[in-house]
Amino acid sequence: MQTRKILRIGIVLAGVAVLLTPLPAGAQSCALCYTQAASSGARMMQALKSGILILIAPPTLGSIGLIVVLYRKRHQVRRTESDREAEFSGDTNPEKTGRREDW
């Protein structure tokens, strides 16, 4: 329960940080790209926009994939030898096994 509260606070703080960031800070770009884009025609502008989308897609999909894998594996933990012995003996006392069922 405590970790959820910390996670929520972290998400709220990250959101506030994004909202307080000045707009010009997100618009930084190299001068060469800016001058090329400004002096180009409509076809070049469309190619530049397509290129940006193509370059953004793989990292975004990779990040989403990593989040999905971590979400699905969130309850898997490495089991110790004492956990296995306690499981086979039928002992489910958390003080002996070191496990907590409410995690």
C-alpha positions in Angstrom: 0.0 0.0 0.0 2.9 2.3 0.8 4.5 1.8 -2.6 1.3 2.7 -4.4 1.2 6.0 -2.4 4.8 6.7 -3.3 4.1 5.8 -7.0 1.2 8.2 -7.1 3.2 11.0 -5.6 5.9 10.4 -8.1 3.5 10.5 -11.0 2.0 13.7 -9.8 5.4 15.4 -9.3 6.4 14.3 -12.8 3.2 15.8 -14.2 3.8 19.0 -12.4 7.4 19.2 -13.7 6.2 18.7 -17.3 3.6 21.4 -16.9 6.0 23.9 -15.4 8.7 23.3 -18.1 8.8 26.4 -20.3 7.7 25.8 -23.9 10.9 27.0 -25.6 12.8 24.3 -23.6 11.0 21.6 -25.6 11.6 23.3 -28.9 15.4 23.1 -29.0 16.7 22.0 -32.4 19.9 22.4 -34.4 20.2 25.5 -36.5 21.0 23.5 -39.7 17.7 21.5 -39.4 15.8 24.6 -38.8 17.2 26.5 -41.8 16.8 23.5 -44.1 13.2 23.0 -43.0 12.4 26.7 -43.4 13.9 27.0 -46.9 12.4 23.7 -48.2 9.2 23.1 -50.2 6.0 21.2 -49.3 7.4 17.8 -50.3 10.5 18.3 -48.1 8.4 19.3 -45.2 6.2 16.2 -45.6 9.3 14.0 -45.8 10.7 15.7 -42.7 7.5 15.0 -40.8 7.4 11.4 -41.9 11.1 11.0 -40.9 10.3 12.3 -37.4 7.5 9.8 -37.0 9.6 6.9 -38.3 12.4 7.8 -35.8 10.0 8.2 -32.9 8.1 4.9 -33.4 10.8 2.3 -32.4 11.7 3.8 -29.0 8.0 4.3 -28.2 7.1 0.7 -29.1 10.1 -0.6 -27.2 9.2 1.4 -24.1 5.6 0.2 -24.3 6.8 -3.4 -24.7 9.1 -3.2 -21.8 6.4 -1.8 -19.6 4.0 -4.6 -20.6 6.7 -7.3 -19.8 7.5 -5.7 -16.5 3.8 -5.4 -15.6 3.2 -9.1 -16.4 6.2 -10.3 -14.5 5.6 -8.0 -11.4 4.7 -10.9 -9.1 7.5 -13.3 -10.1 10.2 -13.5 -7.5 13.3 -15.6 -7.1 12.5 -18.4 -4.8 15.0 -19.5 -2.2 15.7 -23.1 -1.1 14.0 -22.5 2.2 10.8 -21.4 0.4 10.8 -24.7 -1.6 11.4 -26.8 1.5 8.6 -25.0 3.3 6.3 -25.5 0.4 7.0 -29.2 0.2 6.6 -29.6 4.0 3.2 -27.9 4.0 4.4 -25.2 6.3 2.9 -21.8 5.3 3.9 -19.8 8.4 5.3 -16.5 7.0 7.7 -16.2 10.0 9.4 -19.5 9.0 9.3 -19.0 5.3 10.1 -15.3 5.2 7.3 -14.7 2.8 4.4 -12.4 3.2 1.1 -13.3 1.4 -0.2 -9.7 1.3 2.5 -8.4 -1.1 
